[in-house]
Amino acid sequence: MHNRDAVEHIDALRIRINSEINKLVEPSEPTELYDALRYVLEGKGKRFRPILTLLAADIYGCEIENVISQGLAMEVFHNSTLVHDDIMDRSGIRRGRESVHVKWNDASAILVGDYLLGLSYRLLSEGSHARLSEMLALHQRTLRMLCEGQFSDMAFEARKHVSVEEYLSMIDRKTAALLQSSLQVGGLAGNADGEDLDRLREIGWHIGRAFQIQDDLLDLTAADSRWGKPIGNDLVTGKKTFLLLTALENSAGQDHAWFTAILDQGGLPEGDVSEATVKMENLGVLEAAKTSVIFHSDESLRIVSSLPQGQSRESLCYLIRQMQQRLH
């Protein structure tokens, strides 16, 4: 399949997903609750997770029409976590717009996140899938892992010393778990066997690591206006990311003290972001991040090549490459 075919295939899936998402929440009372729900679901997400579900299902012979609800469940679940994460992280911007807790208030955002979580279970349960109980068990396991990952992320804020390996373990739960689940739910819809499900889980793990490290890298290097956040925001807020933790592990002397001060002071002045970028470049931090993104992306592609051949497998390869190369 040529890239154009893959682009058209993925775009068609994204259009279908967006069309179905727009039908999920009908106007009702209380008006503010449903306005907030539609606000979240109409955000300009890339829909990676439901697309992964639909592609995996098709790879194993399940027609897209029979797994749309499960794909929507992954997207709705993802959005529920984002709404709650923004409250806990006090993040004011999400996808270039005000976060729900800013546009409305904390209480409204909590209820919106709760509603979306419940909706994800309802959507996952739709249809007559023979392995529904496995899907539900996987969904619950994913929720547990996301909670563990978010708790670790918050706990890191109170700790002065966090290793890169601890950070990677955290993103395995907070980021990779839902990507793994998205692929495996599609596999279950297609009645994939245990070995195939293991492959899908491993693909999701590699994608998750590549995606989050790329996200950390873009926070400092994004040149696309669609990024939607101030450049260097993670450093300004003192967030422990792959870049900052690698800088601490790779540095010594004055450089180490300089980066340690970011944590001690609770963040970096905006005017010092350029200096931080130069220091990280000199320490090989940016190159380490790029190398890690390439490694995990390539590993995921290697495993994808062992899946059943067809249009959706090639589209999955293209999607992974696009995730690796994304600019926003």
C-alpha positions as CSV (number, residue, x, y, z in Angstrom):
1,M,0.0,0.0,0.0
2,H,1.3,3.5,-0.9
3,N,1.3,6.2,1.7
4,R,-1.6,7.9,-0.1
5,D,-3.8,4.8,0.4
6,A,-2.9,4.7,4.1
7,V,-3.6,8.4,4.6
8,E,-7.0,8.0,2.9
9,H,-7.8,4.9,5.0
10,I,-6.8,6.6,8.3
11,D,-8.6,9.8,7.4
12,A,-11.8,7.8,6.6
13,L,-11.6,6.1,10.0
14,R,-11.0,9.5,11.7
15,I,-14.0,11.1,9.9
16,R,-16.2,8.2,10.9
17,I,-15.1,8.4,14.5
18,N,-15.6,12.1,14.7
19,S,-19.1,11.7,13.2
20,E,-20.0,9.1,15.8
21,I,-18.5,11.1,18.7
22,N,-20.7,14.0,17.8
23,K,-23.8,11.8,18.3
24,L,-22.8,10.6,21.8
25,V,-24.1,13.6,23.9
26,E,-27.5,15.0,23.1
27,P,-28.6,18.4,24.6
28,S,-30.2,17.8,27.9
29,E,-30.5,19.2,31.5
30,P,-28.6,20.4,33.3
31,T,-27.4,22.4,30.3
32,E,-23.9,23.3,31.7
33,L,-23.1,19.6,32.2
34,Y,-24.0,18.6,28.7
35,D,-22.4,21.7,27.2
36,A,-19.1,20.7,29.0
37,L,-19.4,17.1,27.8
38,R,-19.8,18.2,24.2
39,Y,-16.9,20.7,24.6
40,V,-14.6,17.9,25.6
41,L,-15.7,15.5,22.9
42,E,-15.5,18.1,20.1
43,G,-11.9,18.9,20.9
44,K,-9.4,18.5,18.2
45,G,-7.9,15.2,19.3
46,K,-6.0,13.0,16.8
47,R,-8.2,10.0,17.7
48,F,-5.1,7.7,17.8
49,R,-6.7,5.3,20.3
50,P,-9.9,4.5,18.5
51,I,-8.1,4.3,15.2
52,L,-5.8,1.7,16.8
53,T,-8.8,-0.3,17.9
54,L,-10.4,-0.3,14.5
55,L,-7.2,-1.2,12.7
56,A,-6.4,-4.1,15.1
57,A,-10.0,-5.4,14.7
58,D,-9.8,-5.3,10.9
59,I,-6.4,-7.0,10.9
60,Y,-8.0,-10.0,12.7
61,G,-11.1,-10.0,10.5
62,C,-13.7,-8.0,12.5
63,E,-15.5,-5.6,10.3
64,I,-15.2,-1.9,11.3
65,E,-19.0,-1.6,11.7
66,N,-18.9,-4.2,14.4
67,V,-16.3,-2.4,16.6
68,I,-17.1,1.3,16.2
69,S,-18.6,1.4,19.7
70,Q,-15.4,-0.2,21.2
71,G,-13.2,2.3,19.4
72,L,-15.4,5.2,20.7
73,A,-15.0,3.7,24.2
74,M,-11.2,4.1,24.0
75,E,-11.5,7.8,23.0
76,V,-14.2,8.6,25.6
77,F,-12.1,6.8,28.3
78,H,-9.0,8.8,27.2
79,N,-10.9,12.1,27.4
80,S,-12.2,11.2,30.9
81,T,-8.6,10.9,32.1
82,L,-7.6,14.1,30.5
83,V,-10.3,16.1,32.2
84,H,-9.4,14.7,35.6
85,D,-5.6,15.0,35.0
86,D,-6.0,18.7,34.2
87,I,-7.7,19.3,37.5
88,M,-4.9,17.4,39.4
89,D,-2.1,19.1,37.4
90,R,-3.8,22.5,37.4
91,S,-3.3,22.6,33.7
92,G,-5.2,25.5,32.1
93,I,-4.9,24.6,28.5
94,R,-5.9,21.4,26.7
95,R,-5.6,21.1,22.9
96,G,-5.2,24.8,22.5
97,R,-8.4,25.6,24.5
98,E,-9.2,26.2,28.1
99,S,-9.4,23.1,30.2
100,V,-12.8,22.2,31.5
101,H,-12.0,23.1,35.1
102,V,-11.0,26.6,33.9
103,K,-13.9,27.2,31.5
104,W,-16.4,25.9,34.1
105,N,-15.1,24.9,37.5
106,D,-13.4,21.9,39.3
107,A,-16.7,20.4,40.4
108,S,-18.1,20.4,36.9
109,A,-14.9,18.9,35.5
110,I,-15.0,16.1,38.0
111,L,-18.6,15.2,37.0
112,V,-17.7,15.5,33.3
113,G,-14.8,13.1,33.8
114,D,-17.0,10.7,35.8
115,Y,-19.7,10.8,33.2
116,L,-17.3,10.0,30.4
117,L,-15.7,7.1,32.3
118,G,-19.2,5.5,32.8
119,L,-20.0,6.2,29.1
120,S,-16.8,4.3,28.1
121,Y,-18.0,1.2,29.9
122,R,-21.4,1.4,28.2
123,L,-19.9,1.8,24.7
124,L,-17.5,-1.1,25.3
125,S,-20.4,-3.3,26.2
126,E,-22.4,-2.6,23.0
127,G,-22.7,-5.3,20.3
128,S,-22.5,-9.0,20.6
129,H,-18.8,-9.7,21.0
130,A,-18.1,-13.2,22.2
131,R,-15.1,-12.0,24.3
132,L,-16.9,-9.1,26.0
133,S,-15.9,-10.3,29.5
134,E,-12.3,-10.2,28.5
135,M,-12.7,-6.6,27.1
136,L,-14.3,-5.5,30.3
137,A,-11.6,-7.1,32.4
138,L,-8.9,-5.4,30.3
139,H,-10.7,-2.1,30.6
140,Q,-10.7,-2.3,34.3
141,R,-7.1,-3.3,34.4
142,T,-6.2,-0.3,32.2
143,L,-8.1,2.0,34.6
144,R,-6.1,0.6,37.5
145,M,-2.8,1.1,35.7
146,L,-3.8,4.7,34.7
147,C,-4.6,5.5,38.3
148,E,-1.3,4.0,39.5
149,G,0.6,6.0,36.8
150,Q,-1.1,9.2,37.7
151,F,-0.5,8.7,41.4
152,S,3.2,8.0,40.7
153,D,3.3,11.2,38.6
154,M,1.9,13.2,41.4
155,A,4.1,11.6,44.0
156,F,7.2,12.5,41.9
157,E,6.3,16.2,42.4
158,A,7.1,15.8,46.1
159,R,10.4,13.9,45.5
160,K,13.7,15.6,44.7
161,H,15.2,12.5,43.2
162,V,13.4,10.6,40.5
163,S,15.4,8.3,38.1
164,V,14.7,8.1,34.3
165,E,13.8,4.4,34.8
166,E,11.2,5.4,37.4
167,Y,9.8,7.9,35.0
168,L,9.6,5.4,32.2
169,S,7.8,2.9,34.5
170,M,5.3,5.7,35.3
171,I,4.6,6.4,31.6
172,D,4.2,2.7,30.9
173,R,1.1,2.9,33.1
174,K,-0.1,6.4,32.4
175,T,0.4,6.5,28.7
176,A,1.2,3.1,27.2
177,A,-1.5,1.2,29.1
178,L,-4.4,2.7,27.1
179,L,-2.6,2.4,23.8
180,Q,-2.0,-1.3,24.6
181,S,-5.7,-1.7,25.6
182,S,-6.9,0.0,22.4
183,L,-5.0,-2.5,20.3
184,Q,-6.0,-5.5,22.4
185,V,-9.7,-4.6,22.4
186,G,-9.6,-4.6,18.6
187,G,-7.8,-7.9,18.7
188,L,-10.4,-9.4,21.0
189,A,-13.2,-8.2,18.7
190,G,-11.4,-10.2,16.0
191,N,-10.9,-13.2,18.2
192,A,-7.1,-12.9,18.2
193,D,-5.4,-15.7,20.1
194,G,-3.1,-15.3,23.1
195,E,0.1,-14.9,21.1
196,D,-1.5,-12.3,18.9
197,L,-2.8,-10.4,21.9
198,D,0.7,-10.4,23.4
199,R,2.0,-8.9,20.2
200,L,-0.6,-6.2,20.3
201,R,0.3,-5.4,23.9
202,E,4.0,-5.2,23.1
203,I,3.3,-2.9,20.1
204,G,1.2,-0.7,22.4
205,W,4.0,-0.6,24.9
206,H,6.6,0.6,22.4
207,I,4.2,3.1,20.9
208,G,3.4,4.5,24.4
209,R,7.1,5.0,25.2
210,A,7.8,6.6,21.9
211,F,4.7,8.8,22.1
212,Q,5.4,10.2,25.6
213,I,9.1,10.8,25.0
214,Q,8.2,12.6,21.7
215,D,5.6,14.6,23.7
216,D,8.3,15.6,26.2
217,L,10.7,16.5,23.4
218,L,8.0,18.6,21.5
219,D,7.4,20.6,24.7
220,L,10.8,22.1,24.2
221,T,11.2,21.9,20.4
222,A,7.8,22.2,18.8
223,A,7.7,24.8,16.0
224,D,4.1,24.1,14.9
225,S,1.5,26.6,16.1
226,R,-0.9,23.6,16.5
227,W,1.1,22.4,19.5
228,G,-1.2,24.5,21.6
229,K,1.0,25.1,24.7
230,P,3.8,27.5,25.4
231,I,7.3,26.2,24.4
232,G,9.2,25.0,27.5
233,N,6.1,24.8,29.6
234,D,7.2,21.6,31.4
235,L,10.4,23.3,32.5
236,V,8.6,26.5,33.5
237,T,6.3,24.5,35.8
238,G,9.2,22.3,37.1
239,K,7.6,19.1,35.7
240,K,9.8,16.0,35.8
241,T,10.0,14.7,32.3
242,F,12.4,12.5,30.3
243,L,14.4,15.6,29.2
244,L,14.9,17.1,32.7
245,L,15.6,13.8,34.4
246,T,18.1,12.8,31.7
247,A,19.7,16.2,32.0
248,L,20.2,15.6,35.7
249,E,21.6,12.1,35.1
250,N,23.9,13.3,32.3
251,S,25.3,16.4,34.0
252,A,27.8,17.2,36.6
253,G,29.2,20.3,38.4
254,Q,27.6,23.6,37.5
255,D,25.3,22.2,34.9
256,H,23.9,19.7,37.4
257,A,23.4,22.4,39.9
258,W,21.7,24.5,37.3
259,F,19.1,21.8,36.5
260,T,18.7,20.9,40.1
261,A,17.8,24.5,40.8
262,I,14.8,24.1,38.5
263,L,13.4,21.5,40.9
264,D,14.4,23.4,44.0
265,Q,12.7,26.5,42.8
266,G,9.6,24.8,41.5
267,G,10.3,25.8,37.9
268,L,12.4,27.7,35.4
269,P,11.8,31.4,34.5
270,E,10.4,31.6,31.0
271,G,13.4,33.7,29.9
272,D,15.7,30.9,30.7
273,V,14.1,28.2,28.4
274,S,16.5,29.0,25.5
275,E,19.5,28.5,27.8
276,A,18.0,25.2,29.0
277,T,17.6,24.0,25.4
278,V,21.3,24.8,24.7
279,K,22.5,23.0,27.8
280,M,20.4,20.0,27.0
281,E,21.6,19.9,23.4
282,N,25.2,20.0,24.7
283,L,24.6,17.2,27.2
284,G,23.1,15.0,24.5
285,V,19.7,15.0,26.1
286,L,17.7,16.0,23.0
287,E,19.6,13.4,20.9
288,A,18.9,10.7,23.6
289,A,15.2,11.5,23.4
290,K,15.2,11.3,19.6
291,T,17.1,8.1,19.7
292,S,14.6,6.6,22.1
293,V,11.6,7.6,20.0
294,I,13.2,6.0,16.9
295,F,14.1,2.8,18.8
296,H,10.6,2.2,20.2
297,S,8.9,3.2,17.0
298,D,11.1,0.8,15.0
299,E,10.5,-2.0,17.5
300,S,6.8,-1.5,17.2
301,L,7.0,-1.6,13.4
302,R,9.1,-4.8,13.6
303,I,6.4,-6.5,15.6
304,V,3.6,-5.1,13.4
305,S,5.3,-6.8,10.4
306,S,4.5,-10.2,12.0
307,L,0.7,-9.5,12.1
308,P,-1.6,-10.8,9.3
309,Q,-1.1,-8.9,6.1
310,G,-3.6,-6.5,4.7
311,Q,-4.6,-2.9,4.3
312,S,-5.0,-2.2,8.0
313,R,-1.6,-3.6,8.9
314,E,0.0,-1.2,6.4
315,S,-2.1,1.7,7.7
316,L,-1.0,0.8,11.2
317,C,2.6,1.0,10.1
318,Y,2.0,4.4,8.5
319,L,0.2,5.7,11.6
320,I,3.2,4.6,13.8
321,R,5.6,6.5,11.5
322,Q,3.4,9.5,11.6
323,M,3.3,9.4,15.4
324,Q,7.1,9.2,15.4
325,Q,7.5,12.2,13.1
326,R,4.7,14.4,14.5
327,L,5.3,18.1,15.0
328,H,2.4,18.8,17.3
